[in-house]
Amino acid sequence: MEYFKSGLKTVLGAQQPGDQPSGADTVERLVDRVTSSTLLEDRRDACRALKALSRKFRVEVGAQGMDALRQTLETDRADIEIVSYCLDTLCNITAPESFEDEQSNNAQLSSIKVGEQFSEMFLKNPDNVALILSFLEEYNYQVRRPAVKLLTNLLDNKTREIQQIVLESKLGVSKLMDLLADSREVIRNDALRLFIHLTKGNANIQKIVAFENAFDRLFDIIMDEGSTDGGIIVEDCLLLMLNLLKNNTSNQNFFKEGSYIHKLAPMFILPAEIEEQGWSPQKVSNMHCTLQLVRTLVTPGNPHHVVSSSQKTMKSCGLLETLCNILMASGVPADILTETINTVGDIIRGNLGNQEYFASVMAPCNPPRPSLVILLMSMVNEKQPYPLRCAVLYCFECFLYKNEIGQTQVVQTLLPSNTNTPTVTMGQLLCSGLFSAEPLSSWFSAVALSHAMVDNPAQKEQMLRVLLATNLGTQPISLLHQCATMLQEGNKLKAKVGILILLATWMANCPVAVKTFLNVPGSMAFLTAQTSANEHDVNEDLLQGLCAFLMGICVCFNDDSVHTFTIENLCQLIERRVGIETYITKLSDVSKHEMYSRAAKQPQIKSKASWDMLLDFEFCKLFKSLEGIIIKTVSRDLNRSADQNGLTEFSLSSQENGLLLQYKELIREQDKQLKELTNKVELLTSDRNQTQEKLEDAVSKNSELQDQITLLRAQLAAEASSPLSSPSHEIPITAQNNETNDANVEKLINEKKLVEDELNTLKVDLEDLLQLLTHQSSKLTQYKKRLRELGEEINDSDSDVNSNDGSDRGSP
């Protein structure tokens, strides 16, 4: 507050004698009248004047009058007019936007977020918000509407703070919910915008609002406003619903169980005349929000039980059918068609019943064709918008997800058939796209074909039966052979990446496909050359990493049926031509790539341009599951091969020989450490034995002393309790004798205490020694194990030392 006050004179200039009063002076006098006038009429007139000045002199009114306005709201709350003026003034000074006349007058303050600053000052006292909430109970239009606007301003400027205050306020949300039932549309519409800000990112408020029957009220407003044909108010209602449902499992269950999904289905019915009338911009916005609302319930990121139950409901209530009708309708804007395709994909993903229904949908053309075929035509057509093509691929992937029947249907359209059907099939479209001159079509088709084989070994083998006739009069070749040849001959990065994704998915867990690939001339030479290349382009690094991944698949799933490319031969090829460290680095570069991180986040393909997309979600899952296995397999087989072949320094290259010398030096160092540890164990064992002997002696001596003390105490007790002695054996009991006996007992007790102290000390030392021996024995065992892994022989004497440690450890 003081910051604004101190800057006013600098900004506006000091008043000179004879000059007209400045804005700051005028505001100051009005504020003084508000706080000091005893007549209500005077205070009301002053508040009216402050309201008039609050746009042009916002900083002055806010800096000098905020406290006075707040105080007036408390003291004069019974006067509707003065409350209205105060609320309107507070709305102006906390407004997030700037006013034109304010900017021209206070140019130096235009860069300051004035509304945010004043909102922060107003919220320093949380009771101020409670005061504003109390005015919502006033039905008068002049009070309720500015109170709603003021809360909206505060939410715009300080969202988290207001959310927390409202959440802690007693019945705060309930008071706000009453605004949605206000018969005056202006207040109701303002309340909608307030709730959009209030529910953003706050799950607790979202739950309270939902259980206050928000969905019923919002659907009533939507229907009253004309559903998706309505205006901006319909869009606000849909945006509020999105806030309530997004990432909120509780509200999603409530929405589904409350049969609200059934109310969404009619909103997608297109009137017959829409093709002639066209789509208005507001209709497009409303439809887009409604589609987003559906996707919020079935997005793959939701819990499985929420997605599954919502998918079933959307099928049973006819919503899926209505969306499929939009897909096949004419005149639908491209962005709506794109979002509808994505929405259908989410509804059918992983749900066999919905997938079967979608496969049965026919397009209204002559002759009729399946909707899937029509969609794939758009995907391989380079003239179609890029987002639309991405949506088709995602929908096709959703159709094949966990759908073995659908995967079989796609593969069957690629296999030779006795029936001559003139219709275009899915397989024909995908093959034409795969061999297209456009790299993007090739990538789309390769990824789509790969999804026909995900987690389906049977279809991987069936795909090996797919034959292609390349030229007239030549023998047909397999599809996998042709893909391997295209990989070697192509020069387009995106097309190569797509083929690598297809081959990796095909060959993983399929030794027959690996065998076919290894038999293609030049296939391994190409992969080796790519993996050993020293390119530094980011995308080239990705290509090389994918080639390394395919080489690893050839190692892991190799049945050694191709004699020139057995597992052992391939591992040696990797070591000699690429280098094991280089190979692992190339392989690891894939998961570090930006496009890998982006593709691995979610199944849907989200990219703004074709160059921004190279990888696929399912492929990223495959890579993640196999990367560690490949590294382990290649490293293990290389070590095994070296042991079996008995390699020497003379049969190795200089690099390999240097690596071997490093291993030998490591073994020598470990052998030296092992001997030192063995000697140390022997010394510790000897010390332990000596300590054990001392401990036994101390125990024995302590026992003897205990017996002596007990005997002396018994004698003293007998002498003290005995009557007069016989004259012949009279023993004079004098003070001197008592002192002597007491001294003898005290001496023995002290000696016993010393022995017990020494005994305790020896016990502690023995425990420490045992712990040290256990630790040394454990390290010794680790070194022996490591030496055995390196091929070093362990002498029997070492084992004896270890066994002795174990036997001694059991003694007390």
C-alpha positions in Angstrom: 0.0 0.0 0.0 2.7 2.5 1.0 4.5 1.7 -2.3 1.6 3.0 -4.3 1.1 6.0 -2.1 4.7 7.1 -2.2 4.7 6.9 -6.0 1.6 8.9 -6.7 3.2 12.4 -6.5 6.1 11.2 -8.7 3.7 9.9 -11.3 1.2 12.8 -11.2 3.4 15.6 -10.2 3.3 17.8 -7.2 0.5 20.4 -7.0 1.7 24.0 -7.4 -0.1 27.0 -5.9 -3.0 28.1 -8.0 -3.2 24.8 -10.0 -6.3 22.7 -10.2 -6.5 19.8 -7.7 -4.7 16.7 -8.9 -6.4 13.3 -9.1 -4.5 12.1 -6.0 -5.7 15.2 -4.0 -9.3 14.6 -5.1 -9.1 10.9 -4.2 -7.6 11.8 -0.8 -10.4 14.2 0.0 -13.0 11.7 -1.0 -11.5 9.0 1.1 -11.3 11.3 4.1 -15.1 12.1 3.6 -15.9 8.3 3.5 -14.1 7.7 6.8 -15.0 10.8 8.7 -18.5 11.9 7.6 -21.2 11.3 10.1 -24.1 11.5 7.6 -24.8 8.4 5.4 -25.7 10.7 2.5 -22.2 12.2 2.5 -20.5 8.8 2.7 -22.7 7.6 -0.1 -21.9 10.6 -2.3 -18.1 10.1 -1.7 -18.3 6.4 -2.6 -20.2 7.3 -5.8 -17.4 9.7 -6.7 -14.7 7.2 -5.9 -16.4 4.7 -8.2 -16.4 7.3 -11.0 -12.7 7.9 -10.5 -11.7 4.3 -10.0 -11.1 3.6 -13.7 -9.1 6.7 -14.6 -7.3 7.0 -11.3 -7.2 3.3 -10.4 -3.9 3.4 -8.5 -4.8 6.4 -6.5 -8.2 5.0 -5.5 -6.8 1.6 -4.6 -3.8 2.9 -2.7 -5.7 5.4 -0.6 -9.2 4.0 -0.5 -9.2 0.2 -0.2 -9.2 0.1 3.6 -12.0 2.7 3.7 -14.1 0.8 1.1 -13.7 -2.4 3.1 -14.7 -0.7 6.3 -17.7 0.9 4.7 -18.9 -2.5 3.5 -19.0 -3.6 7.1 -20.4 -0.6 8.8 -23.0 0.4 6.1 -23.9 -3.0 4.7 -27.6 -2.3 5.3 -27.5 0.4 2.6 -27.8 -1.3 -0.7 -26.7 1.7 -2.7 -23.4 2.4 -0.8 -22.5 -1.3 -0.8 -23.1 -1.4 -4.6 -20.7 1.6 -5.1 -18.0 0.0 -2.9 -18.2 -3.4 -4.7 -18.1 -1.7 -8.1 -15.0 0.3 -7.1 -13.2 -2.7 -5.8 -14.0 -4.5 -9.0 -12.4 -1.7 -11.0 -9.2 -1.6 -9.0 -8.7 -5.4 -9.0 -9.6 -5.9 -12.6 -6.9 -8.1 -14.4 -7.1 -5.9 -17.5 -6.1 -2.3 -17.9 -8.4 0.5 -18.9 -7.6 2.8 -21.8 -8.0 6.1 -19.9 -5.9 4.7 -17.1 -3.0 3.8 -19.4 -3.0 7.3 -21.0 -3.0 9.0 -17.6 -0.5 6.7 -15.8 1.9 5.6 -18.5 4.6 4.9 -16.0 2.5 2.4 -14.2 1.2 0.6 -17.2 3.8 -2.2 -16.9 2.7 -3.0 -13.3 0.0 -5.6 -12.9 -2.1 -3.3 -10.8 -5.1 -5.6 -10.4 -2.9 -8.4 -9.1 -1.1 -6.1 -6.7 -4.4 -4.8 -5.2 -5.8 -8.3 -5.1 -2.8 -9.4 -3.0 -3.3 -6.5 -0.7 -7.0 -7.3 -0.3 -6.3 -10.9 0.5 -3.9 -10.2 3.3 -7.0 -10.3 5.5 -8.9 -13.6 4.6 -12.0 -12.1 6.4 -12.4 -9.8 3.4 -13.3 -12.8 1.2 -15.8 -14.0 3.7 -17.3 -10.5 3.7 -17.8 -10.6 -0.1 -19.2 -14.2 0.1 -21.8 -12.9 2.6 -23.1 -10.4 0.0 -23.9 -13.3 -2.4 -26.9 -14.0 -0.1 -28.3 -10.6 -1.0 -30.7 -11.1 -4.0 -30.5 -7.4 -5.1 -29.0 -7.2 -8.5 -26.8 -4.2 -7.7 -25.1 -6.1 -4.9 -25.0 -9.7 -6.1 -23.5 -9.1 -9.5 -20.6 -6.9 -8.5 -19.9 -9.4 -5.7 -19.6 -12.2 -8.3 -17.4 -10.0 -10.5 -15.1 -9.1 -7.6 -14.7 -12.8 -6.7 -13.9 -13.6 -10.3 -11.3 -10.9 -10.4 -9.7 -12.2 -7.3 -9.7 -15.7 -8.8 -8.1 -14.4 -12.0 -5.3 -12.8 -10.0 -4.8 -15.1 -7.1 -6.4 -18.4 -7.9 -4.8 -20.7 -5.3 -5.3 -18.3 -2.4 -9.0 -17.8 -3.2 -9.6 -21.5 -3.7 -8.2 -22.3 -0.3 -10.2 -19.5 1.4 -13.5 -20.7 -0.2 -12.7 -24.3 0.7 -12.2 -23.4 4.3 -15.3 -21.1 4.4 -18.4 -22.6 5.9 -20.9 -23.3 3.1 -18.8 -21.2 0.8 -19.3 -23.4 -2.2 -23.0 -23.9 -1.4 -23.5 -20.1 -1.5 -21.8 -19.9 -4.9 -23.9 -22.9 -6.3 -27.1 -20.9 -5.6 -25.9 -18.4 -8.2 -26.4 -21.0 -11.0 -30.1 -21.1 -10.2 -30.5 -17.4 -10.4 -33.3 -16.5 -12.9 -31.3 -13.5 -14.1 -29.1 -14.8 -17.0 -26.5 -12.1 -16.5 -25.7 -13.3 -12.9 -25.9 -16.9 -13.9 -23.5 -16.4 -16.8 -21.1 -14.5 -14.5 -21.3 -17.4 -12.0 -20.4 -19.9 -14.7 -17.2 -18.0 -15.5 -16.5 -17.7 -11.8 -16.8 -21.5 -11.4 -14.5 -22.2 -14.3 -11.8 -20.4 -12.5 -12.7 -21.7 -9.1 -12.6 -25.4 -10.1 -9.4 -25.3 -12.1 -6.9 -27.7 -10.7 -8.5 -28.2 -7.3 -9.8 -31.7 -6.8 -11.5 -31.0 -3.5 -13.6 -28.1 -4.8 -14.4 -30.1 -7.9 -15.8 -32.9 -5.8 -17.9 -30.5 -3.7 -19.3 -28.8 -6.8 -20.1 -32.1 -8.5 -22.0 -33.4 -5.4 -23.9 -30.1 -5.2 -25.8 -31.3 -8.3 -23.7 -29.2 -10.7 -24.1 -31.6 -13.6 -27.9 -31.5 -13.4 -27.9 -27.7 -13.4 -25.3 -27.5 -16.2 -27.2 -29.9 -18.5 -30.4 -27.9 -17.8 -28.7 -24.7 -18.9 -27.3 -26.4 -22.0 -30.7 -27.7 -23.1 -32.3 -24.3 -22.4 -29.6 -22.6 -24.5 -30.1 -24.9 -27.5 -27.5 -27.7 -26.9 -24.5 -27.6 -29.2 -26.3 -25.1 -31.4 -26.4 -22.6 -28.6 -24.1 -19.7 -27.8 -21.1 -19.1 -25.7 -23.0 -20.0 -22.5 -23.1 -23.7 -23.7 -19.3 -23.6 -24.2 -18.9 -22.2 -20.6 -21.0 -25.0 -19.2 -19.0 -27.6 -21.1 -15.7 -26.1 -20.0 -16.9 -26.2 -16.4 -17.8 -29.9 -16.8 -14.3 -30.6 -18.2 -12.8 -29.0 -15.1 -14.9 -31.2 -12.9 -14.0 -34.4 -14.7 -10.5 -34.1 -15.8 -8.1 -36.2 -13.7 -10.8 -36.7 -11.1 -11.8 -40.3 -10.8 -14.4 -39.7 -8.1 -16.3 -37.3 -10.3 -15.9 -39.5 -13.4 -17.6 -42.4 -11.5 -20.3 -40.0 -10.3 -20.9 -38.8 -13.8 -21.2 -42.3 -15.2 -23.3 -43.7 -12.4 -25.6 -40.7 -12.6 -26.5 -41.6 -16.2 -25.1 -38.3 -17.5 -23.4 -40.1 -20.4 -26.8 -40.7 -21.8 -27.4 -37.0 -21.9 -24.3 -36.5 -24.1 -25.5 -38.8 -26.9 -28.3 -36.5 -28.2 -25.8 -33.6 -28.4 -24.0 -35.3 -31.3 -27.0 -35.7 -33.5 -26.6 -33.5 -36.5 -29.7 -31.9 -38.0 -30.5 -32.7 -41.6 -30.1 -29.1 -42.8 -26.7 -28.6 -41.3 -25.0 -29.6 -44.6 -26.7 -26.7 -46.3 -26.5 -24.2 -43.5 -22.9 -25.0 -42.6 -21.2 -25.0 -39.2 -21.0 -21.7 -37.3 -17.8 -21.0 -35.3 -19.7 -21.3 -32.1 -21.1 -24.7 -33.2 -17.6 -25.9 -33.9 -16.4 -24.7 -30.5 -19.3 -26.3 -28.7 -18.9 -29.6 -30.5 -15.2 -29.6 -29.9 -15.8 -29.2 -26.1 -18.4 -31.9 -26.1 -15.9 -34.3 -27.8 -13.3 -33.4 -25.2 -15.8 -34.2 -22.5 -16.3 -37.7 -23.8 -12.6 -38.3 -24.2 -12.0 -37.2 -20.6 -14.0 -40.3 -19.5 -12.2 -42.8 -21.7 -8.7 -41.5 -22.0 -6.1 -44.3 -21.6 -4.6 -42.5 -18.6 -7.7 -43.1 -16.5 -8.1 -46.2 -14.2 -9.0 -49.2 -16.2 -12.3 -49.9 -14.5 -13.5 -46.3 -15.2 -12.5 -46.5 -18.9 -14.1 -49.9 -19.4 -17.4 -49.1 -17.8 -17.6 -45.8 -19.6 -16.9 -47.5 -22.9 -19.7 -50.0 -22.3 -22.1 -47.2 -21.4 -21.2 -45.2 -24.5 -22.0 -48.2 -26.7 -25.2 -49.1 -25.0 -26.7 -45.6 -25.0 -25.9 -45.1 -28.7 -23.2 -42.5 -28.3 -20.7 -44.5 -30.2 -23.1 -45.0 -33.1 -23.8 -41.3 -33.2 -20.1 -40.5 -33.4 -19.7 -43.0 -36.2 -22.4 -41.3 -38.1 -20.4 -38.0 -37.8 -17.4 -39.8 -39.3 -19.3 -40.8 -42.3 -21.2 -37.5 -42.7 -20.4 -34.9 -45.3 -19.6 -31.3 -44.7 -18.1 -31.9 -41.3 -15.2 -29.4 -40.6 -11.7 -30.9 -40.6 -10.9 -30.2 -37.0 -14.2 -31.6 -35.8 -13.7 -34.7 -37.9 -10.2 -35.1 -36.6 -11.3 -34.9 -33.0 -14.3 -37.2 -33.6 -11.8 -39.9 -35.0 -9.7 -39.5 -31.9 -12.7 -39.8 -29.7 -14.0 -43.0 -31.4 -10.4 -44.4 -31.0 -10.6 -43.8 -27.2 -14.1 -45.4 -27.0 -13.1 -48.6 -28.8 -9.5 -49.0 -27.5 -9.2 -52.4 -25.7 -13.0 -53.0 -25.8 -13.7 -56.0 -28.0 -17.4 -55.3 -28.3 -16.9 -51.7 -29.4 -14.1 -52.8 -31.8 -16.3 -55.3 -33.5 -19.1 -52.8 -33.8 -16.7 -50.3 -35.3 -15.5 -52.9 -37.8 -19.1 -53.4 -39.0 -19.8 -49.7 -39.7 -20.2 -49.2 -43.4 -19.8 -45.9 -45.3 -22.8 -44.6 -47.3 -21.0 -44.9 -50.7 -21.5 -46.9 -53.8 -20.4 -49.6 -53.4 -20.6 -49.6 -49.6 -17.2 -49.9 -47.9 -16.2 -50.4 -44.3 -15.5 -47.3 -42.4 -12.0 -48.5 -41.6 -11.2 -48.7 -45.4 -12.4 -45.1 -45.9 -10.3 -43.9 -43.0 -7.2 -45.6 -44.2 -7.7 -44.0 -47.6 -7.4 -40.7 -45.9 -4.3 -41.7 -44.0 -2.3 -42.7 -47.0 -3.5 -39.7 -49.0 -0.9 -37.0 -48.8 -3.4 -34.3 -49.7 -5.3 -34.8 -46.4 -4.5 -32.6 -43.4 -1.7 -33.9 -41.3 -3.6 -33.9 -37.9 -6.4 -35.9 -39.6 -4.0 -38.5 -40.9 -2.5 -38.8 -37.3 -6.0 -39.3 -35.9 -6.7 -42.1 -38.4 -3.6 -43.9 -37.4 -4.4 -43.6 -33.7 -8.0 -44.8 -34.3 -6.6 -47.8 -36.3 -4.2 -48.6 -33.5 -7.0 -48.4 -31.0 -9.0 -50.8 -33.2 -6.2 -53.4 -33.1 -5.3 -52.9 -29.4 -5.8 -56.2 -27.6 -7.9 -57.3 -30.5 -6.6 -60.6 -32.0 -9.7 -60.9 -34.2 -9.1 -57.5 -35.7 -5.4 -58.2 -36.2 -6.3 -61.5 -38.0 -8.7 -59.6 -40.2 -6.0 -57.1 -41.3 -3.4 -59.9 -42.0 -6.0 -61.9 -43.9 -6.4 -59.1 -46.4 -2.7 -59.3 -47.2 -2.6 -63.1 -47.8 -3.2 -64.7 -51.2 -6.9 -65.4 -51.8 -8.8 -67.5 -54.3 -11.7 -65.0 -54.5 -11.2 -62.1 -56.9 -12.8 -59.2 -55.1 -12.6 -55.9 -56.9 -13.0 -53.9 -53.6 -10.1 -52.2 -52.0 -9.0 -53.9 -48.7 -7.1 -52.6 -45.7 -4.1 -54.7 -46.6 -3.9 -53.2 -50.1 -4.1 -49.7 -48.8 -1.4 -50.3 -46.2 0.9 -51.9 -48.8 0.4 -49.1 -51.2 1.2 -46.6 -48.5 4.3 -48.6 -47.3 5.8 -48.4 -50.8 4.7 -44.8 -51.4 7.2 -42.2 -52.6 6.0 -40.0 -49.8 7.9 -40.8 -46.6 5.0 -39.9 -44.3 2.7 -42.3 -46.0 5.4 -45.0 -45.7 5.8 -44.2 -42.0 2.0 -44.3 -41.3 1.6 -47.6 -43.1 4.6 -49.3 -41.5 3.5 -48.3 -38.0 -0.1 -49.4 -38.8 1.1 -52.8 -40.0 3.3 -53.2 -36.9 0.2 -52.9 -34.7 -1.4 -55.9 -36.5 1.4 -58.0 -35.0 1.8 -56.6 -31.5 1.7 -59.4 -28.9 0.5 -61.8 -31.6 3.1 -64.5 -32.5 0.6 -66.3 -34.8 0.1 -63.3 -37.0 3.8 -62.6 -37.2 4.2 -66.1 -38.8 1.2 -65.5 -41.0 2.7 -62.2 -42.2 5.7 -64.2 -43.5 3.3 -65.7 -46.1 2.6 -62.3 -47.6 4.1 -62.3 -51.1 4.7 -59.4 -53.4 5.1 -59.4 -57.2 7.8 -56.8 -57.9 8.1 -57.2 -61.7 6.4 -59.1 -64.4 7.9 -62.5 -65.0 9.9 -62.6 -61.7 9.4 -64.7 -58.7 7.4 -63.0 -55.9 9.3 -62.2 -52.7 8.1 -62.0 -49.2 6.9 -58.7 -47.6 9.7 -59.0 -45.0 12.3 -59.4 -47.8 11.0 -56.4 -49.6 11.1 -54.3 -46.4 14.7 -55.3 -45.7 15.6 -54.4 -49.3 13.8 -51.0 -49.0 15.7 -50.3 -45.8 19.0 -50.7 -47.6 18.0 -48.8 -50.8 15.9 -45.9 -49.3 17.3 -42.5 -48.5 14.4 -40.9 -46.6 14.9 -40.9 -42.8 11.2 -41.1 -41.9 10.6 -44.0 -44.2 13.6 -45.9 -42.8 12.5 -45.4 -39.2 9.0 -46.6 -40.1 10.4 -49.8 -41.6 12.7 -50.4 -38.7 9.7 -50.1 -36.3 7.8 -52.6 -38.5 10.8 -55.1 -38.6 11.6 -54.8 -34.9 8.0 -55.5 -33.9 7.8 -58.3 -36.4 11.0 -60.1 -35.5 10.8 -59.7 -31.7 10.0 -63.1 -30.2 9.7 -64.6 -33.7 12.8 -66.7 -34.6 11.3 -67.6 -38.1 11.1 -63.9 -39.0 14.7 -63.4 -37.8 15.8 -66.3 -40.0 14.1 -64.7 -43.0 15.7 -61.3 -42.3 19.2 -62.8 -42.0 18.8 -64.6 -45.3 18.2 -61.3 -47.1 21.5 -60.3 -48.8 23.2 -57.3 -47.3 20.8 -56.9 -44.4 23.3 -57.4 -41.6 26.0 -55.5 -43.5 23.6 -52.5 -43.7 22.8 -52.7 -39.9 26.5 -53.0 -39.1 27.5 -50.1 -41.2 24.8 -47.9 -39.7 25.6 -48.8 -36.2 29.3 -48.2 -36.6 28.8 -44.8 -38.4 30.0 -41.7 -36.7 27.2 -39.3 -37.6 26.5 -36.5 -35.2 23.0 -35.4 -36.4 20.3 -36.0 -33.8 18.0 -37.9 -36.0 20.8 -39.9 -37.6 21.8 -40.9 -34.1 18.2 -42.2 -33.6 18.4 -44.2 -36.9 21.7 -45.8 -35.8 20.3 -46.7 -32.5 17.3 -48.4 -34.1 19.7 -50.3 -36.3 21.6 -51.4 -33.2 18.2 -52.5 -31.7 17.4 -54.6 -34.7 20.8 -56.2 -34.5 20.1 -57.0 -30.9 16.8 -58.6 -31.8 18.7 -60.8 -34.3 20.9 -62.0 -31.4 18.2 -62.5 -28.8 15.7 -64.4 -31.0 18.2 -66.3 -33.2 17.7 -70.1 -33.5 21.2 -70.5 -35.1 19.6 -71.9 -38.2 21.5 -69.5 -40.5 25.1 -70.8 -40.2 26.8 -67.6 -41.2 24.8 -65.5 -38.7 24.7 -67.6 -35.5 24.4 -65.9 -32.1 28.2 -66.3 -31.6 29.0 -64.9 -35.0 26.7 -61.9 -34.6 28.2 -61.1 -31.2 31.7 -61.3 -32.6 30.6 -59.1 -35.5 29.3 -56.5 -33.0 32.5 -56.6 -31.0 34.9 -56.4 -34.0 33.1 -54.1 -36.3 31.2 -51.9 -33.9 32.8 -52.3 -30.5 30.8 -53.4 -27.5 30.9 -50.0 -25.8 30.0 -48.1 -29.0 27.1 -50.6 -29.6 25.7 -50.1 -26.1 26.0 -46.3 -26.5 24.2 -46.3 -29.8 21.4 -48.5 -28.3 21.1 -46.2 -25.3 20.8 -43.1 -27.4 17.3 -44.2 -28.5 15.7 -43.9 -25.1 17.5 -40.5 -24.5 16.1 -39.0 -27.7 13.5 -36.3 -27.4 11.0 -38.0 -29.7 11.2 -41.2 -27.7 10.3 -39.3 -24.5 7.4 -37.6 -26.3 6.1 -40.8 -27.9 6.4 -42.9 -24.7 4.1 -40.6 -22.7 0.7 -41.5 -24.2 -0.8 -43.7 -27.0 -2.2 -40.8 -29.0 0.1 -39.3 -31.5 0.4 -35.6 -30.7 2.7 -33.5 -33.0 2.2 -30.3 -34.8 4.3 -31.1 -37.9 5.4 -34.3 -39.7 9.1 -33.7 -38.9 8.2 -33.7 -35.2 7.2 -37.4 -35.2 9.4 -40.5 -35.7 8.5 -43.0 -33.0 5.3 -44.7 -31.8 4.0 -45.5 -28.3 3.8 -49.3 -28.7 7.3 -49.4 -30.2 8.7 -47.5 -27.2 7.1 -50.1 -24.9 8.8 -52.8 -26.9 12.2 -51.1 -26.8 12.0 -50.5 -23.1 11.2 -54.2 -22.5 14.1 -55.5 -24.7 16.9 -53.0 -24.2 18.3 -54.5 -21.0 17.9 -58.1 -22.4 19.8 -57.3 -25.5 22.7 -55.7 -23.6 22.9 -58.6 -21.2 22.7 -61.2 -24.0 25.3 -59.6 -26.2 27.7 -59.2 -23.3 27.2 -62.7 -22.0 27.7 -64.4 -25.3 30.9 -62.4 -26.0 32.4 -63.5 -22.6 31.3 -67.1 -23.3 32.8 -67.0 -26.8 36.1 -65.7 -25.5 36.3 -68.6 -22.9 35.5 -71.3 -25.4 37.8 -70.1 -28.1 40.8 -69.8 -25.7 41.9 -66.4 -27.2 45.4 -65.3 -26.6 47.3 -62.0 -27.0 48.6 -63.2 -30.4 45.1 -63.8 -31.8 43.6 -60.5 -30.8 43.7 -57.0 -32.2 45.6 -54.3 -30.5 42.4 -52.8 -29.0 41.3 -56.2 -27.8 44.7 -57.1 -26.5 44.8 -53.8 -24.5 41.4 -54.7 -23.0 42.7 -58.2 -22.0 45.7 -56.7 -20.4 43.5 -54.4 -18.3 41.5 -57.5 -17.1 44.7 -59.3 -16.2 46.0 -56.4 -14.2 42.7 -56.2 -12.4 42.9 -59.9 -11.6 46.5 -59.5 -10.3 45.4 -56.7 -8.1 42.4 -58.6 -6.8 44.7 -61.7 -6.1 47.0 -59.4 -4.1 44.1 -58.0 -2.1 42.9 -61.6 -1.5 46.2 -62.7 0.0 46.4 -59.7 2.2 42.9 -60.3 3.5 43.7 -64.0 4.1 46.7 -63.1 6.2 44.7 -60.5 8.1 42.0 -63.2 8.8 44.7 -65.5 10.2 46.0 -62.8 12.6 42.5 -62.0 13.7 41.7 -65.7 14.3 44.9 -66.0 16.5 43.9 -62.9 18.5 40.5 -64.3 18.9 41.7 -67.6 20.3 44.0 -65.8 22.8 41.1 -63.6 23.9 39.0 -66.7 24.3 41.5 -68.3 26.6 41.8 -65.2 28.7 38.1 -65.1 28.9 37.9 -68.7 30.1 40.6 -68.1 32.8 38.8 -65.0 34.0 35.5 -66.9 34.2 37.2 -69.7 36.2 38.9 -67.2 38.6 35.7 -65.3 39.0 33.9 -68.5 40.0 36.6 -69.4 42.6 36.4 -65.9 44.1 32.6 -66.2 44.3 32.9 -69.5 46.2 35.4 -68.0 48.6 33.2 -65.0 49.3 30.2 -67.2 49.9 32.2 -69.4 52.3 33.6 -66.5 54.3 30.1 -64.9 54.6 28.8 -68.2 55.9 31.5 -68.5 58.5 31.0 -65.0 59.7 27.3 -65.6 60.0 27.8 -68.8 62.0 30.3 -67.1 64.4 28.0 -64.1 64.9 25.0 -66.3 65.8 26.9 -69.0 67.9 26.4 -69.0 71.8 29.4 -69.1 74.2 32.1 -71.5 73.2 33.3 -74.4 75.1 36.2 -73.5 77.3 38.5 -75.9 75.6 37.9 -74.4 72.2 37.1 -70.8 73.2 37.7 -68.4 70.5 37.7 -64.8 71.6 35.5 -62.7 69.3 36.9 -59.2 69.5 36.6 -56.1 67.4 40.0 -56.8 65.9 38.8 -60.1 64.6 35.7 -58.6 63.1 37.7 -55.9 61.3 40.2 -58.5 60.0 37.4 -60.6 58.6 35.6 -57.6 57.1 38.9 -56.6 55.4 39.4 -60.1 54.0 35.8 -60.1 52.5 36.1 -56.5 51.2 39.4 -57.5 49.5 37.8 -60.5 47.8 34.8 -58.4 46.7 37.1 -55.8 45.2 39.2 -58.5 43.5 36.0 -60.1 42.1 34.8 -56.7 40.8 38.1 -56.2 39.0 37.8 -59.6 37.4 34.2 -59.0 36.4 35.3 -55.6 34.8 38.0 -57.4 32.9 35.6 -60.1 31.9 33.1 -57.5 30.5 35.9 -55.8 28.6 37.0 -59.1 27.0 33.4 -59.8 26.0 33.1 -56.5 24.2 36.4 -57.0 22.5 35.3 -60.5 21.5 32.0 -59.2 20.0 33.9 -56.5 18.0 36.4 -59.1 16.8 33.6 -61.5 15.7 31.9 -58.7 13.7 35.2 -57.8 12.0 35.8 -61.4 11.1 32.2 -61.7 9.7 32.8 -58.6 7.6 36.2 -59.8 6.3 34.8 -63.3 5.6 32.0 -61.8 3.5 34.4 -59.6 1.5 36.7 -62.7 1.0 33.7 -64.7 -0.3 32.8 -61.8 -2.8 36.4 -61.7 -4.1 36.5 -65.4 -4.5 33.2 -65.4 -6.4 34.5 -62.5 -8.6 37.7 -64.4 -9.3 35.9 -67.5 -10.3 33.7 -65.5 -12.7 37.0 -64.2 -14.2 38.2 -67.8 -14.6 40.7 -67.7 -11.7 41.3 -71.0 -9.8 40.9 -70.9 -6.0 43.3 -73.0 -3.9 41.9 -75.4 -1.3 43.8 -73.5 1.4 41.6 -70.5 0.7 38.5 -72.6 1.1 39.9 -74.0 4.4 40.3 -70.6 5.7 36.8 -69.7 4.9 35.4 -72.9 6.4 37.4 -72.4 9.6 36.0 -69.0 9.9 32.5 -70.4 9.7 33.2 -73.1 12.4 34.9 -70.7 14.8 32.1 -68.2 14.5 29.7 -70.5 16.3 31.8 -70.6 19.5 31.0 -68.2 22.3 
